[in-house]
């Protein structure tokens, strides 16, 4: 009886594996016919739906069932905000909409993290995607895959839940934390020197008699 169950589970897993592989192969063939390897076309609704279903199926069930072990506090949310501004915002934007040059230039596009499709994902699923990344997309793996409560990825999960209600003060603060290109750093340094030069030039005038 036990052996029969094992065989049944093996066969079911094999069928599911072939089904996923078939869906991926069909999706790849569709991409080639539709636009080759260019990242410019917008993914179709059917393609996006298939990709979400395959992604969901490939996240281990036991991981999807994990609830965030880190209690939500102001400090935890602050850590998530800082990590998001420094690591995630270049693609997803400070507000999570994905409306950035990089986010809109990838295939598939960087998703709107505030959308119901993302917010419906379980804590464990969000954690897994942050830690391990997603193949054939621009989403990199940021962690070790260890779901320890000390992981900053759990802080990010809390921050992602916060994105739909993020306020303007947070966005202004995050702009100061965003990574700067060498050109932006050079412009900021030139502006600082210019302003300091103006201040030094104007200082003697303040002490001159009329």
Secondary structure by P-SEA (a helix, b strand, c coil): caaaaaaaaaaaaaaaaaaaaaaaaaaaaaaaacccccccccccaaaaaaaaaaaaaacccccccccccccccaaaaaaaaaaaacccccccccccccccccccccccccccccccccccccaaaaaaaaaccccccccccccccccccccaaaaaaaaaaacccccaaaaaaaaaaccccaaaaaaaaaaaaaaaaaaaaacccccccc
